[in-house]
Amino acid sequence: MLSLVLIACLGLLSAWGLLRYQQTAVRQMKEAELAAQALHDLAYRDSLTGAENRRSFMERLGTEFVRLKRTHSAAVLIMLDIDFFKRVNDTFGHDMGDAVLCHLVAVLQSALRGMDTLGRLGGEEFAVLLPETSMDAATLLAERLRQAVESCPANLDGKQVAFTISLGVTTLTADTPDVNFALKQADAAMYQAKHMGRNRVCVA
């Protein structure tokens, strides 16, 4: 009888030990996944705004360029930046400047599709990659983005700051020489928008 009790106890202890081991293994796997995601975010996400960083955006742009070369489809590239951003920092401080950048990304992301990519290229300059999109559709989207930003001020500690953006739009096709050419085209269109008075969309 005593041996049966011992065997039962040993069985229960073994089952408990196995359960504890499985729970520990699952926890360690989750921790490893979280650590891997954190490392990925450090490498590919802008730490302030959560947008893709320049490295990540350029990789996605390169991948899309290879795809459209193969399929002879088209994509659209939008370059944009905040008008008079230095004035925001000088007038309201860098905390408000950071709030404006984060707010801009939130407004833009809310209007983009899951397949679109928004990247922060540096400072207040951003780019949007729109796969499988016509120029007409992209120009309409760019105008919607402009209007959404203009009508939705950033807020920090109860203080609101209205701001605008200027956007340049260019198409990316199998005939485009390379991604740098497309970036220069979109950038030139964006600066044309600035020279024409800012807070507008120009097409390359």
C-alpha positions as CSV (number, residue, x, y, z in Angstrom):
1,M,0.0,0.0,0.0
2,L,2.8,2.4,0.9
3,S,4.6,1.7,-2.3
4,L,1.5,2.6,-4.3
5,V,1.2,5.9,-2.4
6,L,4.9,6.6,-3.1
7,I,4.4,5.8,-6.8
8,A,1.3,8.1,-6.9
9,C,3.2,10.9,-5.2
10,L,6.2,10.5,-7.6
11,G,3.8,10.5,-10.5
12,L,2.2,13.8,-9.3
13,L,5.6,15.3,-8.7
14,S,6.7,14.3,-12.2
15,A,3.5,15.8,-13.7
16,W,4.0,19.0,-11.7
17,G,7.6,19.2,-12.7
18,L,6.7,18.7,-16.4
19,L,4.0,21.3,-16.2
20,R,6.5,23.8,-14.6
21,Y,9.0,23.0,-17.3
22,Q,6.5,23.6,-20.0
23,Q,5.4,26.9,-18.4
24,T,9.0,28.0,-18.1
25,A,9.7,27.1,-21.7
26,V,6.7,28.9,-23.0
27,R,7.6,32.0,-21.0
28,Q,11.2,31.9,-22.3
29,M,9.9,31.6,-25.8
30,K,7.6,34.6,-25.4
31,E,10.5,36.6,-23.9
32,A,12.7,35.6,-26.8
33,E,10.0,36.7,-29.3
34,L,9.6,40.0,-27.5
35,A,13.4,40.6,-27.5
36,A,13.6,39.7,-31.2
37,Q,10.8,42.1,-31.9
38,A,12.5,44.8,-29.9
39,L,15.7,44.3,-31.9
40,H,13.8,44.4,-35.1
41,D,12.1,47.7,-34.1
42,L,15.5,49.2,-33.2
43,A,16.8,48.3,-36.6
44,Y,13.8,49.2,-38.7
45,R,11.5,51.6,-36.8
46,D,12.0,55.3,-36.1
47,S,12.2,55.3,-32.3
48,L,10.2,58.6,-31.9
49,T,7.3,58.2,-34.3
50,G,7.1,54.5,-34.9
51,A,7.2,55.0,-38.7
52,E,9.7,52.9,-40.7
53,N,13.1,54.4,-40.5
54,R,15.2,55.3,-43.6
55,R,16.9,51.9,-43.8
56,S,13.7,50.0,-43.6
57,F,11.9,52.3,-46.1
58,M,14.7,52.1,-48.6
59,E,14.7,48.3,-48.4
60,R,11.0,48.2,-49.0
61,L,11.3,50.6,-51.9
62,G,14.1,48.5,-53.4
63,T,12.0,45.3,-53.1
64,E,9.0,47.0,-54.7
65,F,11.2,48.3,-57.5
66,V,12.4,44.8,-58.3
67,R,8.8,43.5,-58.2
68,L,7.4,46.1,-60.6
69,K,10.4,45.5,-63.0
70,R,9.4,41.9,-63.1
71,T,5.6,42.4,-63.3
72,H,5.6,45.7,-65.3
73,S,3.1,47.1,-62.8
74,A,3.4,50.6,-61.2
75,A,3.7,52.2,-57.8
76,V,3.7,55.8,-56.6
77,L,6.2,57.5,-54.3
78,I,5.2,60.6,-52.2
79,M,7.7,62.8,-50.5
80,L,6.5,65.2,-47.8
81,D,7.7,67.4,-45.1
82,I,6.4,69.8,-42.5
83,D,6.2,73.4,-43.4
84,F,8.1,75.8,-41.2
85,F,9.0,73.0,-38.8
86,K,11.9,75.0,-37.3
87,R,9.4,77.7,-36.4
88,V,7.5,75.1,-34.3
89,N,10.6,74.1,-32.4
90,D,11.7,77.7,-31.9
91,T,8.3,78.9,-30.8
92,F,7.0,76.0,-28.7
93,G,10.1,73.9,-27.9
94,H,11.4,70.6,-29.0
95,D,8.8,68.6,-26.9
96,M,6.1,70.1,-29.1
97,G,8.2,69.5,-32.2
98,D,8.3,65.8,-31.2
99,A,4.6,65.8,-30.6
100,V,4.0,67.3,-34.0
101,L,6.1,64.6,-35.7
102,C,4.3,61.8,-33.8
103,H,0.9,63.4,-34.5
104,L,1.7,63.6,-38.2
105,V,2.6,59.9,-38.4
106,A,-0.7,59.0,-36.7
107,V,-2.7,61.2,-39.1
108,L,-1.0,59.8,-42.1
109,Q,-1.2,56.1,-41.0
110,S,-4.9,56.4,-40.4
111,A,-5.4,57.2,-44.1
112,L,-3.0,54.6,-45.6
113,R,-3.7,51.0,-46.5
114,G,-1.9,48.1,-44.8
115,M,0.2,47.5,-47.9
116,D,1.4,51.1,-48.0
117,T,4.7,52.1,-46.3
118,L,5.3,55.3,-44.4
119,G,8.9,56.1,-43.6
120,R,10.7,58.9,-41.8
121,L,13.7,59.7,-43.9
122,G,15.2,62.2,-41.5
123,G,14.1,65.3,-39.5
124,E,10.7,66.4,-40.6
125,E,10.9,64.6,-44.0
126,F,8.8,61.6,-44.7
127,A,8.0,59.3,-47.7
128,V,5.1,57.1,-48.6
129,L,5.3,54.1,-50.9
130,L,2.0,53.1,-52.6
131,P,2.2,49.8,-54.4
132,E,-0.3,49.0,-57.2
133,T,-1.5,52.6,-57.3
134,S,-2.2,54.9,-60.3
135,M,-0.9,58.4,-60.4
136,D,-4.5,59.8,-60.3
137,A,-5.4,57.8,-57.2
138,A,-2.2,58.7,-55.5
139,T,-2.6,62.4,-56.2
140,L,-6.1,62.3,-54.7
141,L,-4.7,60.5,-51.7
142,A,-1.9,63.1,-51.3
143,E,-4.5,65.8,-51.3
144,R,-6.5,64.0,-48.7
145,L,-3.4,63.7,-46.5
146,R,-2.7,67.4,-46.9
147,Q,-6.2,68.3,-45.9
148,A,-6.2,65.9,-42.9
149,V,-3.0,67.3,-41.5
150,E,-4.2,70.9,-42.0
151,S,-7.5,70.3,-40.2
152,C,-6.1,68.3,-37.3
153,P,-3.7,70.3,-35.0
154,A,-1.2,68.5,-32.7
155,N,-1.9,68.7,-29.0
156,L,0.6,68.7,-26.1
157,D,-0.4,69.5,-22.5
158,G,-3.6,71.2,-23.6
159,K,-1.7,73.4,-26.2
160,Q,-2.7,73.0,-29.8
161,V,-0.3,73.7,-32.8
162,A,-1.7,73.8,-36.3
163,F,0.7,72.9,-39.1
164,T,0.8,72.0,-42.8
165,I,2.7,69.8,-45.1
166,S,4.0,70.0,-48.7
167,L,3.9,66.9,-50.9
168,G,5.6,65.8,-54.1
169,V,4.3,62.8,-56.1
170,T,6.0,60.7,-58.7
171,T,5.3,57.4,-60.4
172,L,7.6,54.3,-60.2
173,T,7.4,52.0,-63.2
174,A,9.5,49.4,-65.0
175,D,11.0,52.3,-67.0
176,T,12.2,54.2,-64.0
177,P,16.0,54.0,-64.1
178,D,16.4,53.3,-60.3
179,V,15.0,54.2,-56.9
180,N,17.3,57.2,-56.5
181,F,15.9,58.7,-59.6
182,A,12.3,58.3,-58.3
183,L,13.4,59.8,-54.9
184,K,14.9,62.8,-56.7
185,Q,11.8,63.3,-58.8
186,A,9.5,63.2,-55.8
187,D,11.8,65.4,-53.8
188,A,11.9,68.0,-56.6
189,A,8.1,68.0,-56.8
190,M,7.9,68.5,-53.0
191,Y,10.2,71.5,-53.2
192,Q,8.2,72.9,-56.1
193,A,5.2,72.7,-53.8
194,K,7.2,74.7,-51.2
195,H,8.3,77.3,-53.7
196,M,4.6,77.7,-54.8
197,G,3.6,78.7,-51.3
198,R,3.6,75.4,-49.3
199,N,0.6,73.4,-48.0
200,R,0.0,71.9,-51.5
201,V,0.6,68.9,-53.7
202,C,2.8,68.9,-56.8
203,V,3.3,66.1,-59.3
204,A,6.7,65.4,-60.9
